[in-house]
Amino acid sequence: MTLCNMAVEMGAKNGIIAPDQTTVEFLQDRVKIPDIKKLQSDKDSEYECTVEFDVSEMEPQVACPSSVDNVKPISKVGDIPIEQAFIGSCTNGRLEDLRLAAQVIKGKKVKDGVRALVIPASQEVWRQAMQEGLLEIFTDAGAIVCGSACGPCLGGHIGLLAAGESCVSSSNRNFIGRMGSTQANVYLASPATVAASAVTGKLTDPTKLEAKA
């Protein structure tokens, strides 16, 4: 979902990935179509080029203000203090995202002066996260867990930014004024990076935080 969403945001005409078995299983209990038809490429398709990326050694990436394609490795971003950390949105508020963030923040505390918000992507995810004890991990750390909604991703709920504030967010947009004041800064990162940053009060590589724990 993240790849499809952001491919279009960064200029692609379409962002489509052929559905896999996980997609089919997700849809089976949600649609009434008896036979789900997959949109697949023709077996004899020829592609202009094939590009392979080795990301095994890639460090966490951050989209800096105020564009989704202003991307830098976190080690190149600098020492950026934050006032808010947001874990959620349709692209990074799934159960696996919350599990990852909980793994990073478990047993730690949100730094004083930082608002940490957790908003599951759906009511189903919220309920599953509660059953697994993830919401308790977040609240024990000092984060605020909200009901399923877009939240501050589009400036429509708790977590609006004031002038001069900075937020690290797992959402998918960081345009000027997106989360409140036009004089605020929004950095986009993974749920793990957001969770680590909530603990330190500045943009933080989660692998470095775990190494110190």
N, C-alpha and C positions, 0 to 999 in steps of 0.2 A: 504493500500500500504506500509506503514511504517513497519508494522508487518511482511508482506511477505518478504520485502526487507531485513530487519535486521535479521530475523530468519535464513536465509541462511548464512548471513555474520557471524553469531555467531555459525555456525556449523551444522545446520539442512540440511538434504539432499534435502528437498523441503520446500517451504513456500507457502502454499495454504490455502485460506479461501473461503468457499462456497460463491458464489455471492448472494447478497441480492437485494432488489428491487431498491436501490439506484444505484447499479452497472448496473442493467438491463436498467434503465432509462438513465444512462450515455452513454451506448453503442447504444441505439436505433437509434440515429441520426448520429452515427459514423461508423456503419458497415452495409453492404448490405445483411447480412444473414437475411432472412425473419423471421425465428423463432430461436431466440437465445436459444441455448441448455446449460443449467446450468450443471456444474460439481458438483454433490452432492454425499455425502456418501450414501451407501445403507441404506435403512430404518431399516434393521435388523443388522446393523453393531454393533460389540462389540469392545469396546476400552480397551486397557490395563489399562489405568487409566484416570481419569478426575481430572484436577487441577483447582481450583477456587482461584482467587486473589481478595482481597478487597483492592482497591486502593483509597478509599474515603478519607483516611487520609494521603496518600502518598505526600510528598513534591516533588518539581521539582527535576528531576534527571539530572546528567551531566556525559557524557562520557569523561573521562580525557585522555590526551595524553599517548600513541599514539595507542590506541586500542578501538574499539567500545564496547568491553565488560568490559572496565575498568570504571565501572559505580559507582557513589557515589551520595548520597543525596547532594543537593547544600550546605547545612549547614556544610557538612564535607569536602568540597573542599578547603575552606580557602579563604583568601583575595587575589584574583587573578586579577591584572590589565590587561586590554586588549587594544590593538591598533586597533582592527577591530571587527565589528559585522556584520554578514552576515545572512540575512533572505531570504531564497529561497531554491532551489533545487527541484528535482522531488518528494521527499518525504515530504517536508514541505514548498512548495511554492504555495499551493492551495489557493483558495479564502478564505476559512475558516481560514487558517493560517494567511493570511494577515489581515483579519478582527481582529483576536485576537491580533496580534502585534500592529495594529493601535490603538486598544483600550488601550493598555498599554502606548504607546508613545504619544498619542494625548495630545496636549497642553504642551508638555515638549520639551526639546532640547537635541540633541546629545551632549555629553560632548566634550569639546575641546580636540583635540588630538586623537579622535576616528573616524575612517572611518566606517560609517554605510551604508551598501549596501543592497538594496532590489531588488530582481530579481524574478518576478513571474514565475511560472512553465511553462506557455504556453502563447501564444498570446491571447487566449480566456480569460484566467485569468487576463492578463494585462489589457485588454479592460474592463472587468467587474469591476476590481479594480479602474480603472479610472472613470467609470461611477458612482461608489459608493462614490467617493471622497477620497478613501484610499491613492492614490498616493499623493494627495495634503497634507494629514496629514503627510506622511513620509517626503516629501520635506520641509514642514513648520518646521519640527523638525530638519532639517539639514541633512537628509539622502539622498543618491544618489539612484535614481530609474533607473534601467537599462532595456534594452530589454530582452525578454525571452531567456534564454540560461542556460547552466550548470554553467557558471560563474566560480568563484573561487573554486567551489566544487572539480573540477579536475585540478585546476591550469591552466585553459585555457582562462581566460579573466580577466577583471579588478579585482583587489583585491589580487594580489599575495603577499605573506608574505615575509618579509625580515628576516634575521637571528636575533633571539632574540625576535621577535614579537609574540604576542599571539592573537588568534582570537576565539571568541565564535560564533559558526555556527549552523544553523538549518539543515545543510546537513547531509549526512549519512556515511561519512568516515572521519577519522582523522589520517590516517597513516602518517608516517614520509615522508615529502616531498610532501604530497598530495596537499597542497595549496601554494607551493612555496619552500622556503628554508628548507633544512633538519634540520635546527637549529631553526625552528619556532614551536610553540605549537598550536594545534587546540583542542578546547573543543566543544563537541556537546551538544546541548540543544534545548529546544522547542522554537518556534518563540516568545512566550511571554517572556521567559527568555532572549533571545537574545535582544529583544527590551528594556527590563529593564536594561540590562547590558550596552547597548549603551548609555543610559541616565546617568548612574553612573560612567562609565568608568572602571567597574570591574564586575566580575561575581555576579549577583544579583538575588535573589528570586523575581519574579514579584509580588507575593502577598504582600511582604514587601514593595515594591515600591508603590503599590496602597494604602497601609495603610497610607503612609506618604503624599500622594497627597491631 
